[in-house]
Amino acid sequence: MSLESLFQHIIFTEHQAEESRRLMREVRSEITRCREKIKKATEELNEEKIKLESKVQQFEKSFLLQLLKTHENALEKQYSEITNHRNMLLQTFEAIKKQMIEEKDKFFKEITDFNNEYQLTKKRELLMKENVKIEISNLENQANILKSVFEDEKNESICTTKHLEAEKIKINEKPQNDAECLRLKKELELYKEDDMESVYEALQTEIEFLELTLAQKYLQESK
């Protein structure tokens, strides 16, 4: 190979190398631009995603609000229907109540007219007066009977009281007339004068026991 050919080959090789370097720079530049575009697209995508999520939340809130509003309208409608039905029932009740009062007044009027026509009221009043008179007479008779019984019991009680008073006097007088009792009392007086206190107390107790025995014995004999 001649020197000139070698020189041309070197120039051509350098030219190719330069071209390759230029292409590499372009490729690198294109890669950088693509990365920037990807980064920008990613950022824009994120922004759009955030916006979309915000819109979705707004739509959800709007939908929920609309749903609540629809439910509220349905409840208001239902309440209105129930109120109207209640008012209709109240009107029906008042009409029935009024009709019942009118029927009741009409019934009582018919009964009164019937009684007046056939004088049933007067007959009933006369019968009631007669029954009252009979009841009063029965009560007066019972009162007289009770009064008579009370007077008899009162007189019997007075006689019994007088008899018991007489028995009491006899019982109190019996020990005074009994010989044994009189003897013991005389001994008691003698011991009392001699200041024999123990004997006096014993005799006093014996006299009281004797008086009690005589009183019981007399009561049994009286029975």
Residue, then its C-alpha position, 0 to 999 in steps of 0.5 A: m500500500s502506498l503512502e497516499s493510500l495509507f493516508q487516505h485510509i487514515i483520513f477515512t477511518e478518522h472520518q468514520a470515527e468522528e461520524s461515530r462519535r457524532l452519532m453517539r453524541e446524538v444518541r446520548s442527546e436523544i436518550t437525555r431528551c427521552r429521559e426528560k420527556i419520560k420524567k416530564a410525562t411521569e410528572e404530568l401523569n402523577e399530576e393527572k392522577i392526583k387530579l383524577e383522584s380529587k375528581v373521583q372524591q368529588f364525584e363520590k361526595s356528589f353522588l353520596l350527597q345526591l343519594l342522601k338527597t334522594h333518600e331524604n325526598a323519599l322519607e319526606k314523601q313517606y312522612s307526607e303520606i303517613t300524615n295524610h293517612r293519619n288525618m284521614l283516620l282522625q276524620t273518620f274517627e271523628a265522623i264515627k264518634k259524632q254518629m255514635i253520639e247522635e245515635k245515642d241521643k236518638f236512642f235516649k230520646e226514643i226511650t224517653d218518648f216511649n216512657n212518657e207515652y206509656q207512663l213507665t217512668k211514673k210507674r217506676e217512680l211510684l214503685m220505688k217510693e213504695n219500696v222505700k216506704i217498705e224499707i223504712s217501715n222494716l228499719e223502724n220495726q228493727a229499731n223498735i226490736l233492738k230498742s226493746v232488747f236493749e231495755d231488757e238487757k239494761n234492766e237485767s244488768i241493773c238487777t244483776t248489779k244490785h244482786l252483786e252489791a248485796e252479795k258483796i255486802k254479805i261476803n264482807e259481813k260474813p267474816q265479822n260474824d264467824a266465831e273462829c274469825l272473832r276469836l282470832k281477832k281477839e287474840l290478835e288484839l291481845y298480842k298487839e297489846d303485848d308488842m308481840e309483833s311476829v305473832y301479830e303478823a302470823l295471826q293477821t295472815e291467818i285471819e286474812f286467809l280465813e276471810l278469803t276462804l270463807a268468802q270463796k266458800y260463800l260464793q260457791e254455796s250461793k251458786 
